[in-house]
Each structure stands twice: as structure tokens, then as C-alpha cells.
Amino acid sequence: MDRFDTLVSRLDHWIGVMLDLMVITLAGLLLLLLNWAVFARFVLNDSVSWGEELPAHLLAMLTFIGAAYLTRTNEHLGFDAVLRVMPAGMMRTVTALNLVLMGVFGTMLAWYGGIAAASFGARSLISVDAPMMLFRGAMPLGGALITLFCTVRFVGILTGRIDPLDLIPESDA
């Protein structure tokens, strides 16, 4: 393995660790906040002011960060059964085309998500003094990560460093 491969492997590892932490943190926080909101409302008979707004924004963050996470771990939806029965050359071509389309989607998500996030400026949430940019920034971040993962894999497919079978999730069969 040359120095570039080592650099890409290390970068991929640390991005993966950060994505793991972000997804676990967001999902855990969402679980805690929603359970507290329900407990406060139905047991304490005292609704929290952020009971709908904050979890909704956290769920949106989890959606975009989770999409990047699933792209990196190859667990996104796809037609894996069709790819498995294709000849090697066709599988490589279809996988490369799929990565290009996913990369274009990620790029558009990053670009237009960045425009949308920037449009909120310095505004804060209504119920909590937290900047909207914190939550809306997950869209361009998720899109940029999807683009990065797809670009690295596309180059790997073209150069033969990545086997298309390595990008297919393990089957449940």
C-alpha cells in the first residue's frame, strides 16, 4: 500500500469514527428529549416549550448525517440482487454509473443545502436559543460527505483498487 492509500484509509477511518459519534449522539439525544417531553407532558402535566421544534430539527440533522453514514457503510437502499448476478464488467460499469449519480445527488444536496442553510442567517429556533444554522448545516455537510465517499469509490472502481462486490452490503439470505 502506498502513501496515498494509507492517507485515504486513515482519513476514511477518522471520518467513519466521527460519523459514528454524530449518528449515535443525535439518535441518543433525540431519544432522551422525546422521552422527557412525553414524561413531562403526561406524568408531570407540564409540557416543555421545545417538545416539538427541537426534536424535529434533530431528526432532520439525523436524516442528512445518517444518509452520509449509510453511504459510507454501503447500507443504503439499492438493487443488490440484480448486481450480484451481473457479469464482472457490467457490474463494474453499473456500480461506477451508480456512484456518479449518487455523487451528483450529493453535490446538489451540498450546494442547495448550503444555500438554504445560509438563508437562515443568524436566526435562532423559537423555543430554544440555538442557531438554526447549526441544524440546517447538516444538509450541506451530509451532501459533501456523500460526494466525497462516492468520488473516492468511483476512482477506486476505475483504477481497480475497489472490487464492486466490496460495495454491496452483505445479504440477509
N, C-alpha and C positions, 0 to 999 in steps of 0.2 A: 504494500500500500504506500503510495507516495504522499508527500506532504499535503497536497491539496485534498486528497481523500481523507487524510487524518483530520484536517481542519474542518471539512464538511461534516465528518462523523461527530466531532466534538461539538460543533455548533448545533447539529441536529439533536444531539443528546441534551444539551442545555435548554434548547427551545422546547424540547419534549418535557423536561422537568418543569419548566415554567408553565407550560400549558396544563400539565397535570395539576400543579398547585392552583392555578387560576380556576380550573373547572371544579376541583374539589372544594375550594374556598367559596366560589359562587353558589354551588349546589348546597353546601352546608349552611351558608348564610341564608339562602332562600328558605331552606327547611326550618331553621331556627326562627326567622322572622315571621313566617306564615303560621307556625305553631303558636308563637307568642301572641300574634294578632287574634287567632281563634280563641286561645285561652283567655286573653284579656276581655274579649267581647262576650263570650258565653259563660265564663266562670266568674270573672271579676265584675262583669256587667259595665265595663268601661272600655270603649273602643279606642284604639290608638289612632292618631291622626294620619300616620303613614301606612296604614294597613293595606291599602290597595296600590298606591302610587309607587312606593319603594320596591315592593316585590315585582311589580310589573316591569320596572326598569332593570332590575337584576335579572329577570327572566330573559329580557331582550339581550342583555350582555351575554348571558349564558348561551343563548342561541348562536350568536356570531362567533364567540370564542369556542364553543362546542363544535361548530362546523369546521373550524380550523383544526381542532383536536381530532375529529373524525377523519378529516382528510389526511392528516399525518399518520394516523394509525390504520388507515385503509379500512375503516369500518363504515364508511358512507354507503348509501344505497347504490346498487349497481346491478348489472346483469351478469353476475359472475358465472352462472351456469352456462351461459352462451359462450363466454370467453374460454372456459375450460375445454370445450370441445373443438375449438378452432385450431387449425394448423399454426405452428410457431410463428411463421412470417406474418400471417394475418392477425394473430394475437398481438404481435408487436406493433403492427400498424394501427389496429383499433385502440390499443392502450395509449399509443402516442397521440392519436386524434382526441381521445377522451381527456388526456392531460392538457392538451391545447385548449379544448373547450372549457374545462374547469379553470384553467389559468386565466382565460378571457373573462369568465364569470367573476373570479376573484379580483381581477384588475378593475372591473366595472364596480364591484362592491366596494373596493378600497377607494376608488375615485369619487363615485357619487355618495358613498357613505361619508367620506371626508368633507364633501361639500355640505351635506346635510348636518353633520356634526358641527362644522364651523358656523352654520347659520344660527345655532343656538347661542353663540357668543358667550357672554358671562352670566346667562340666565341660570337660575337655580331651580331645583324642584320646589313645588308649592309647600309640601308638608315637612320637608327636611332641608336644612341649609347645606345642600350638596350641589356642586355644579353639574348641570346637565351634560356638559362636555365629557365628564367622567364616564357617564353611561353611554352616551352616543358615540364616543370614541372607540367602542368595541366593534362597531361595524367596519370602519376602515382598517382597524388592526386585524380583525378576522379575515377580511378580504386580502390584505397584504400577505398574511401568513399562508393563506390558500395559494396565492400566486407563487410565493417562494417555494412551497413544497412541490407544486406542480412543475415549476421550472426546473428544479433540481432533478426531479424524477424524469422529466422529459429528456433532459440532457443525458441522464443515466441510461434511459431506454435507447436513445440514438447511438450512444457510444458502446452499448453492450455491457455496461457496468451493472445495470439492473436488469434482472430477468422479469418479464411481465408477470410470471407466476408469483413472484415475490410481492406483487401489488394486489393480489387477490386475497381477500380475507379467507381464513380457514372456514371450511364448510361445516355445517351442523350435521351433515349426514355421516 
